[in-house]
Amino acid sequence: MRILICDDDKNFCLKLQDYILQYFSQQSIKRPEISIYNDGESLLNDSGHKDIIFLDVEMPPGLDGITVANELRNTNNKLIVFIITSYTEYLDDAMKFNVFRYLSKPLDKHRLFRNLKDALFVYNSSVSRIAIETKTEVISVYTSDIIYIEAKDRKVYIYTPSQIYLSIHNMNYWEQVLMPFHCFFRSHRSYIVGMDYVSRFDRELISLCNGQYTAYLTRRKYTEFKTSYLLFLESVR
């Protein structure tokens, strides 16, 4: 994992780096590679891969954090972005950009730790890959790319943004494989849905990808699904 910090306050960068390393040490997780930059231009010139980034909104006289984040997201839409600033007037712009979290200065270590836990959950879900076995081949896909799985006419179809796969495995197999990621829910005997693609739902149907797909929701599972979905949103907002 590679984490980048970009803030014109060098002392703040070092403190944040120390907090991050403390968290990984406390959780007995392998230490990440951390790179520090003090202006947006230098960060954009970094050619290495980027997993999590902490960006200050104001870095005069150069590029602001929102602009930098937009540039980075154009090449990596899985990038987890934290915006950090002491200027609350930038909150609307940050939320419009859909950053992972907005953190204020001075930094609260315990709040940072809670947010890091959530970020690592999202990161692990997005980089985890599983094998889909069809009658002719085995394909490796990111779990985060699975929109939903459907059992129909004794066949099991896996829907992703780019392709639909016909799996040789049954729904019980896929439930066992995907449930540990906590971002999937078996809403019906014939459907497993990816929480990240849910647009809306009622007591009978789940809308996915803004209505492009629908999945059945068993009535007796409505409350469980609603609770799971709200907890999922809380973990990624």
N, C-alpha and C positions, 0 to 999 in steps of 0.2 A: 504494500500500500504506500502511496505517495501523497503527502499532505503539503500544501503550499500556503504560506502566510504572506500577505501583502499589506503593509501599513507603513506610512512615513515615519511613525514613531518607533525607533529602533528598540527602545527599552520595552515597549509594549510587546513587540514581536518576540523578544527573548522570554518575557514572562509567559506569553501564550504558548510558546514552544515548551517551556518547562511544565506548564499545566498539562499539556497534551501527553507528554512523556510520562508524567505522574499517573495519568489515567491508564495508559496502556500497561504500565508496570503494575498498578494495583489490580488490574484485571487479568494479569499474566498473559497478555497478548503480545505477540511479536511486535517490537518497536517499528513504527513506520519510518520511512525516509521523509525528512522535513526540509523544505527549502524556503528561505526567507527572501523577500524582495521588498524594497522601500518605495517603489513606484510602479504604476501599471504598465508602462512601456517595457520595463525589464521583465515583468512577469509574462507578457505576451510573447516575448522573444524566447521564452523557455520552451524548448522543443520536446521535453520529456512528457511522459504520460501523467495525467492529473486525476486524482480520485476525489479528494476533498480540498476545498479551498476556503480560506478565511480572508475576506476583503474589507478594507476600510472604504467607506463611501467617499470621503474627501482626502485627496492626496495631491494638494497643490504643489507646483503649477501644472501637473500632468493630468492624465486621464482619471476620471472618477471611477469608483468601484463598480457602479452599475454598468457603465460602458464596457469596462474590462470583462465583467461577467457575461455580458451579451456576446462579446467576441468569442469568449471561450466556449460558451454553450453552442455556438454555431458549428463547432467541430466535435463537441462531446456533449450530447444531450443527457448523459447519465451523470454528469459532474454534479457533486453535492456542494452547494454554495452557501456559505455563512456570510452575512453582511454584518459588519461591526462598526458602530459609530456612536458618538455621544450626541449627535444631532437628530432628534426625533422627527424633524420635518422631512427627512428622507424616507420615512417609513412607508408612505404611500407608494413611492417609486419602487422601493424594494419589494413590497408585496405584489405590485403589478408585474414585476419580473418573475415572481414565483420562486423566491429564494427558499432554501431549506429552512433556515432559521435567521432571525434578526436578533443580534446580541448587542447590548448597550455597554458603554464604558462608564465607570470602571467595571472590569470584567468580574462577574460572580463565578468563582471556581466551581461551586456545587451545581449551578445552573449549566455551566459549560459541560460538566461531566454527564449530566442527564441528557443533554443534547447530543453529546458524542455517542452515548449509548444508542440513541435513536438513529444517528447517522450511520453507525456501523451496521445496524440491522438492515437499513436500506442498501448500504454498500454490498453487504454479503448476499442479499437477495438479487441485486442487479448483476453481480459478477459470477454467480453460481450458474453452472451449466448442467444440463441433463441430457441423456441420450434418448432419442426417439427412434424406436426400431420399427421399420415398415417391412413389408414382404421382400423388398429389394435392396434396402440400404439402412444404415444407421446414421442419424443426423444429430449433431450436437447443437443445442439451442440454449440461450439464456432463459432462466426461469421467468425473468421479468418480461420476456417477449410473449409469454403464453397468455392469450386473452381469455380463452375458455376451452374446455374439453366437453365434447358432446358424444353421447352414445345414441346411435340411430340405426335402425335396421340391422342390429347385431354387429355393427361396426363402430369403432371409436375414432373420432376425428379431433385433431388438435389444431386450434386456430391461432395463428400468429399474424403480426402485421404484414408479413411478406408472403406467407404460404399456409396452406391447409395440409396437414399430414394425416395419413391413415395409419393408425398405430395397430400393432399386432397384440397389444396388451389391453386388458379390460379396465373398467372404471375403478374397481377395487385396487388394482395395481397402482393406478395413477393417484388415487387418494392417499395411499401409503407413501408414495414418492414425494408428493407435493405438500402435504399437510405440515411437515416440519418447518416449512418456510413461513408459516403464519400469515401469508398474504393470499391464500387460496381458501375457498369454501365450497364444500359439496352441497349445493343448494337443492338438489333433486337427485333422484337415483340416476338420472341421465345427464347431469350437468355438474361440472366443477368450474367455478368462475375465478378469475384473477381480480382481486379487490381493486387494483390500480386502474382497471378499465371500467369500473362501475360508474354509470352516469346518474342513474336513478333507479328506484325499485318501489314496488308496492307488495301486497301480500301474495301476489301470484307470479309476477314477472320481474326480472332484472334486466335493465337496459344497459348495454355495454357499448363503449366507443360512440357515445352520443347517439344511440339508437341504431347504429349499424347492425348490431346483433342483439338478440334477446335470449334469455335463459329462464327456464321455469324455476320458481321458488316454492317449495313445499310449504303449505300454510303453517304446519306445526313447527317449521324451522324459522319462521319470520323473525321472532324475537331474538333468537340466537344469532341469526344473520345480522340483524340490525346492530346488536351489541358488538359483534366481531368487526363489522364495518366501521363503526364509530371509533373503536379502539385502534383500528388500522389507520384511520385518518389522523388520529391523535399522535400516532407514532411517526408519521411522515410529514406533518404540517410544519 
